[in-house]
């Protein structure tokens, strides 16, 4: 595999009414082409800030961030799926999924054909002409995911995309994401609070310290793919999630103490 993302010595400082606030401090990450990397850390550690820097939505205060472009200049470099349902309420489901393609100048017939195929793949084919207020929260998030994938980005950035969902819907979408990743092998950086989710989904789990966020530890997920939720019952899964928690818990306690 070739290197796709390089983040070196990344720092982010915000100006606040109480003075400068350091959100990220000397954070490093390297991601290979086609790799699924999960970033886990306590609340307020800068996980989402780093993802926004990767996406180009914010500028780092120090350090370097590079996403190396592929051989197809027509593809967008990245797309982001947020925890909130970032879809247009005045557009139908299919028009939401086709929006990125429309912005790239893809013809109406082609973009609707692509959007329809992705809606079928996420189980929403029969809801193509519904509006967002007519579908559930889990379905809205599937629309967001389908829109990002339909745009065929080189890198998919996901900021707790399942965090706001109920446990049952979350489980269904975890398996759908695993299936889609097996088909596409997109390069993915996935932010989550859930250790179980990070081990289920990722090739590697990167841990961050409490605020200000920097590298704490890294774990390879040596669980064969393809995966389903059934792997959560395995000894390997249980031992790895426990090891990650043992490394992370002091950071979580530190973050909770600051918030009190």
C-alpha positions as CSV (number, residue, x, y, z in Angstrom):
1,X,0.0,0.0,0.0
2,X,1.1,3.6,-0.7
3,X,0.8,6.4,1.8
4,X,-2.4,8.5,1.3
5,X,-2.5,10.9,4.3
6,X,0.4,12.4,6.2
7,X,-0.1,14.6,9.2
8,X,3.0,15.7,11.0
9,X,3.4,17.7,14.2
10,X,-0.1,19.2,13.8
11,X,-1.2,21.8,16.3
12,X,-4.3,24.0,16.6
13,X,-4.7,27.0,18.8
14,X,-8.0,28.9,19.1
15,X,-8.3,32.5,20.3
16,X,-10.9,32.7,23.1
17,X,-12.1,35.4,25.4
18,X,-9.9,33.9,28.1
19,X,-6.8,33.7,25.9
20,X,-5.3,31.1,23.5
21,X,-6.6,27.6,23.8
22,X,-4.6,24.7,22.5
23,X,-6.9,22.0,21.0
24,X,-4.2,19.9,19.3
25,X,-0.5,19.5,20.2
26,X,2.2,17.8,18.1
27,X,-0.3,15.2,16.6
28,X,1.0,12.8,14.0
29,X,-0.8,10.4,11.7
30,X,0.0,8.4,8.6
31,X,-2.7,6.5,6.7
32,X,-2.2,4.1,3.8
33,X,-4.2,3.9,0.7
34,X,-7.3,1.8,1.3
35,X,-6.8,1.7,5.1
36,X,-9.7,2.2,7.6
37,X,-8.2,4.1,10.6
38,X,-10.3,4.9,13.6
39,X,-9.4,7.7,16.0
40,X,-10.6,7.4,19.6
41,X,-10.1,9.8,22.5
42,X,-12.0,11.5,25.4
43,X,-14.4,14.3,24.8
44,X,-12.7,17.6,23.9
45,X,-9.4,16.0,22.9
46,X,-9.5,17.5,19.4
47,X,-10.6,14.5,17.3
48,X,-13.1,16.5,15.4
49,X,-10.8,19.4,15.1
50,X,-8.2,17.2,13.4
51,X,-10.8,15.8,11.0
52,X,-11.9,19.3,10.0
53,X,-8.3,20.2,9.3
54,X,-8.0,17.1,7.2
55,X,-11.1,18.1,5.3
56,X,-9.8,21.6,4.7
57,X,-12.6,23.2,6.8
58,X,-10.1,24.6,9.2
59,X,-6.4,25.5,9.0
60,X,-3.9,24.1,11.4
61,X,-1.8,26.5,13.5
62,X,1.3,24.5,13.1
63,X,2.6,21.4,11.4
64,X,1.8,19.9,8.0
65,X,-1.2,18.0,6.6
66,X,-1.1,16.3,3.2
67,X,-3.6,14.1,1.3
68,X,-1.8,12.8,-1.7
69,X,-3.9,12.9,-4.8
70,X,-4.5,9.8,-6.9
71,X,-4.3,9.4,-10.7
72,X,-7.9,10.5,-11.4
73,X,-8.1,14.3,-11.2
74,X,-11.9,14.2,-11.7
75,X,-12.4,12.7,-8.2
76,X,-12.9,14.9,-5.2
77,X,-10.0,14.5,-2.7
78,X,-12.3,14.0,0.2
79,X,-15.9,14.0,1.5
80,X,-17.1,14.3,5.1
81,X,-19.9,12.6,6.9
82,X,-20.8,14.4,10.1
83,X,-22.8,13.2,13.1
84,X,-25.6,15.6,12.3
85,X,-27.8,14.9,9.3
86,X,-26.2,17.4,6.9
87,X,-28.8,17.0,4.1
88,X,-31.0,19.6,2.4
89,X,-34.6,19.5,3.7
90,X,-36.0,21.0,0.5
91,X,-34.4,18.3,-1.7
92,X,-35.7,14.7,-2.2
93,X,-33.5,11.9,-1.0
94,X,-32.2,11.1,-4.5
95,X,-31.4,14.8,-5.2
96,X,-29.5,15.0,-1.9
97,X,-27.4,12.0,-2.9
98,X,-26.8,13.4,-6.4
99,X,-25.9,16.9,-5.1
100,X,-22.1,16.5,-5.1
101,X,-22.2,15.0,-8.6
102,X,-24.3,18.0,-9.7
103,X,-21.7,20.4,-8.3
104,X,-19.0,18.5,-10.3
105,X,-21.0,19.1,-13.5
106,X,-22.2,15.5,-14.0
107,X,-25.2,15.3,-16.4
108,X,-28.6,14.9,-14.8
109,X,-29.2,11.4,-16.1
110,X,-25.8,10.1,-15.0
111,X,-25.9,11.6,-11.6
112,X,-29.4,10.3,-10.9
113,X,-28.4,6.8,-12.1
114,X,-25.4,6.9,-9.8
115,X,-27.5,8.2,-6.9
116,X,-30.1,5.5,-7.5
117,X,-27.4,2.8,-7.4
118,X,-26.1,4.0,-4.1
119,X,-29.5,4.3,-2.6
120,X,-30.1,0.7,-3.5
121,X,-26.8,-0.3,-1.8
122,X,-27.8,1.4,1.5
123,X,-31.3,0.0,1.4
124,X,-33.2,3.2,0.5
125,X,-34.1,2.6,-3.1
126,X,-37.8,2.9,-2.5
127,X,-37.4,6.1,-0.6
128,X,-35.7,8.0,-3.5
129,X,-38.5,10.6,-3.9
130,X,-39.2,11.1,-0.2
131,X,-38.2,14.3,1.5
132,X,-36.0,14.2,4.7
133,X,-38.9,15.0,7.0
134,X,-40.6,11.9,5.8
135,X,-37.8,9.4,6.8
136,X,-36.2,8.4,10.1
137,X,-32.9,9.6,11.6
138,X,-31.1,6.4,10.7
139,X,-32.4,6.7,7.1
140,X,-31.2,10.4,7.0
141,X,-27.7,9.3,8.0
142,X,-27.7,6.6,5.3
143,X,-28.6,9.4,2.8
144,X,-25.5,11.3,4.1
145,X,-23.3,8.3,3.7
146,X,-24.7,7.5,0.2
147,X,-24.1,11.1,-0.9
148,X,-20.5,10.9,0.2
149,X,-19.9,7.6,-1.5
150,X,-21.7,8.5,-4.7
151,X,-19.3,11.4,-5.1
152,X,-16.5,8.8,-5.2
153,X,-14.0,10.7,-3.0
154,X,-10.4,9.5,-2.7
155,X,-10.7,9.8,1.1
156,X,-13.8,9.4,3.3
157,X,-13.8,11.4,6.5
158,X,-16.4,10.4,9.1
159,X,-17.0,12.3,12.3
160,X,-18.9,10.1,14.7
161,X,-21.4,9.3,11.9
162,X,-23.4,6.9,14.0
163,X,-23.1,8.6,17.3
164,X,-26.6,10.1,17.4
165,X,-28.4,6.9,16.5
166,X,-30.2,4.4,18.8
167,X,-28.3,1.1,19.5
168,X,-30.3,-1.0,17.0
169,X,-30.0,1.4,14.1
170,X,-26.3,1.9,14.9
171,X,-25.7,-1.9,14.7
172,X,-27.5,-2.1,11.3
173,X,-25.5,0.8,9.9
174,X,-22.2,-0.6,11.3
175,X,-22.7,-3.8,9.3
176,X,-23.8,-1.8,6.2
177,X,-20.6,0.4,6.4
178,X,-18.5,-2.8,6.8
179,X,-20.1,-4.3,3.7
180,X,-19.7,-1.1,1.6
181,X,-16.1,-0.7,2.7
182,X,-15.4,-4.3,1.6
183,X,-16.7,-3.4,-1.8
184,X,-15.0,-0.1,-2.2
185,X,-11.8,-0.2,0.0
186,X,-11.9,3.6,0.4
187,X,-9.3,5.2,2.5
188,X,-11.3,6.1,5.7
189,X,-10.5,8.2,8.8
190,X,-13.3,7.5,11.3
191,X,-13.8,9.4,14.5
192,X,-15.6,7.6,17.3
193,X,-16.0,7.6,21.1
194,X,-16.8,3.9,21.0
195,X,-13.9,1.4,21.5
196,X,-16.1,-1.5,20.4
197,X,-17.0,0.4,17.2
198,X,-13.3,1.2,16.5
199,X,-12.2,-2.4,16.8
200,X,-15.2,-3.6,14.8
201,X,-14.6,-1.2,11.9
202,X,-10.9,-0.4,11.8
203,X,-7.6,-1.7,10.6
204,X,-5.9,0.4,13.2
205,X,-7.1,2.3,16.3
206,X,-5.3,5.5,17.1
207,X,-5.7,6.8,20.7
208,X,-5.5,10.5,21.6
209,X,-4.7,12.0,25.0
210,X,-7.0,14.3,26.9
211,X,-7.0,18.0,26.0
212,X,-4.8,19.2,24.4
213,X,-4.9,16.2,22.1
214,X,-1.8,14.4,20.9
215,X,-0.8,10.8,20.2
216,X,-1.3,8.3,23.1
217,X,-1.1,4.9,21.5
218,X,-1.8,2.9,18.4
219,X,-3.3,-0.6,18.1
220,X,-3.4,-2.9,15.0
221,X,-6.7,-4.7,14.7
222,X,-5.7,-8.3,13.9
223,X,-9.2,-9.6,13.2
224,X,-9.8,-11.1,9.7
225,X,-12.1,-9.4,7.2
226,X,-14.9,-9.5,6.2
227,X,-16.3,-8.7,9.6
228,X,-19.8,-8.7,11.0
229,X,-21.1,-7.9,14.5
230,X,-20.5,-11.6,15.4
231,X,-16.8,-10.8,15.8
232,X,-17.7,-8.9,19.0
233,X,-18.1,-12.3,20.7
234,X,-14.6,-13.5,20.0
235,X,-11.8,-13.6,22.5
236,X,-9.5,-11.5,20.3
237,X,-12.1,-8.8,20.1
238,X,-12.7,-8.8,23.9
239,X,-9.0,-8.8,24.7
240,X,-8.2,-5.9,22.3
241,X,-11.0,-3.7,23.5
242,X,-9.9,-4.2,27.0
243,X,-6.3,-3.3,26.1
244,X,-7.5,-0.2,24.4
245,X,-9.6,0.8,27.4
246,X,-6.7,0.2,29.8
247,X,-4.6,2.6,27.7
248,X,-7.4,5.2,27.4
249,X,-9.1,5.3,30.8
250,X,-6.6,7.6,32.5
251,X,-7.2,10.1,29.7
252,X,-11.0,9.8,30.1
253,X,-10.7,10.4,33.8
254,X,-8.5,13.4,33.2
255,X,-11.0,14.9,30.7
256,X,-13.9,14.3,33.1
257,X,-12.0,16.0,36.0
258,X,-11.4,19.1,33.9
259,X,-15.1,19.3,32.9
260,X,-16.3,19.2,36.5
